Amino acid sequence: MKKTKKTTGSRRAILGTLRHRPGFRNRVAKTNYCEKFLASHEKIERGAGNGSFGEFIGAVNPKMTTFERAIIGLMGLCTISLVAIASSMPHEIVPQSPKANFASAKSDFETASADLNRSYRNVTKDRLKHLTVGSLSETFSTLEYNLETVRDEGASVPRVFVVNMPQDMPHIRVPAERKRIFFKTVLPLVLKANDDILKERERLLRIKAEKAKTGKLAAADRLWLVAVSERYAVSRNNISEMIRRADIIPPSLALAQAAEESGWGTSRFALEGNALFGQWTFAVKGALVPKNRDAGKAHRVRAFTSLLDAVRAYVRNLNTHKAYRHFRRERQALRQADRQLAGTVLARTLSSYSERGNKYVRTIQSIITGNQLQNLDKARLGGKTVSLSGQPVI
């Protein structure tokens, strides 16, 4: 069979004809985009021409208008001004207690969550350092805060919550004056801690009555009971035991123990660590080492960021520790008999509080009766929280 030649009308023949037309090569230029792209980069790197990549790919090199330059300049000026203002305004310093700032950056006590704890952090170190017995006495006089009036007439106690003991407390030579300053300083703190506990107690009593009546509890109450049960180390279902533990400490008893344990506010533990009640701890952080500690002993004295923290820890200790179960039972018995919670009566149950045992109990009872502290058991806070120089507390 003869092979047929492709005619000039075939596709191949037509393309060949077009390529051989005169002038075709002159009118159609070959385009090699890859080479052109590489050439553009090479040219920019060498700095040839104006270095514009748009020169090779058809991009336009726009020019910045005068208006745009003015806007950018204005923005830059504003930024510089803001930086200058921020640099000239120092950040607010959050101080700790003047001498109770221990190595532990975060201790159990720094996580205290109460309302006044946040206020304490607003008090400057200079102010705490310069809090003296004289300035404190002047503040008490301005508030007409008189212990005799509180004892005899039942006047309310001002809400003046001192953060730290004045550092010159040891310099008071007259014992009566030292006692007066000490009691007037600590009493509002004890009343504040008791008020907070009474609110918890009232809610517990309401929840118990509601459960006995309906057999059900609201979701909010159930969640709250979980938190309270953990705080008082009690089963969440044992509301009766929570009520027994969530109760006040008679002010006369708290004042007497604070006076005995802190040397009327003059001990190193009180001045450096706000430790009013001599609570022991075996933790290394957030504690002070006794100077005369016996060899082989490892205990320390627990320190606090404020005096109110120390009072709250003392109250919680009596309300939760197993060593004070007799104290809680006696207090409950007084409640059930509708009798006043007397400090001299409850002091008899605290022989375990000190190594001195019953001698310690007799000392506490003597302080109560000798200073007529039993007349302060009915004292109550009144008025608003004292504010000095814009600060909510001293």
Phi, psi and omega in degrees: 000133179285137175283133180270134177280144179292135181284165179294349179273357179290165184297318182295319181294322181295315180296321178297322179295318180297319182293335181263007177293144179297134176082357181296316180296331182284330183272331182247115180266145177287142181242122178237092186294327180297313179296322181295320178298313179297320179299322181297315179295319180297321182291322179294317181297324179281348181079021181289149178061221177263005175072016183268125179291332179296342179297330185263331185248009175089009180285156181260136179265094187286155176254140182284131181281166179296323179297316180296319178297323179294319179297313180297320178296320178296319179296319178297320179296319178296319180298315179298321180294318179296319178297320180295319180294316180297324181290330183276350180248106182289153178289149178291132181273133178259105186273161170254186175299147189300321182238359182258026179270093190271177185297333182288121180288325179226104179254177179298331188275338182281349178265012179302136196247012188279168183297317183286337179298323177293327179291326181300325184291346179274354181273128184284157179297322181299321182293317178296320182296325185262011174287117183242168176299321180297313181293325178292317178297321178297320178296316179299321179294319179299324180277359183056043180269107184231123182295326180296321178294321179294320180293310190275319187254355180071027180294152180287153181265130180299148178277065178253109186252104182281134183282316183224153174293142174302137184290346179261018177303320180295344184274354178286119185274332183271115182303320181298321179292320178298317178298317182297315179296318182296311182296318181292333178282317188275328184305311179299328179293318178295318180294324178294314179298320179293321178298318179297320180290323179298325177296318177296317182298317179298320179291322178298318178297320179294317180296319179297317179294320179295319180292321178293331182277315186249342184076006182229159177227146176292155181300320180297321179292323179295317178295320180295321179297325178299315180295318181293320180298323177290323181294322183258008176056051182228152175299141183297341180268352183265074182292327180298320179290326176298319180294322179296324182275329181276079181213166188278167171252128179305131180306323180299320180290316180296318180295318181295317180292321178296319179296316182292316186284334183253004183062043182059038176081014184250354183289159178298323181294323180288319184282324184264332185231012180056025182273099182272337190241011174058037182287130180277154174209155176253007176284145181278321183276147177065038182210159180247141181271125177297136182291325183256032180292136181296151179298138180088352179274147182239001184286155175229173177256124183294136181246161187222159180279345179204164177293324179294324175299320180295318179296316181296322179293322177297313180298317179295325179299312179293331184272352184230327187292141182294338181291345184244029177296322179296322176301315182291323178294319179295320178297318178295322178297320177296321178298312183294330177275002180058041178252157179292143176282095185272134181295322181293326179288312182289336179298333181297341183267005188250033178294338179278353183289332183227155176294343180283348175063236183292331175298322177296317180301315181295325178295316180296315179297324179293320178296321181295309183287322182293335180248012178053041181287340180298337178285353179263000182292340179260008181293148180222150177286151178212158178076187181267163177297134183294137178235120178243127180054040178082357181262144184286341181221165177285000000 
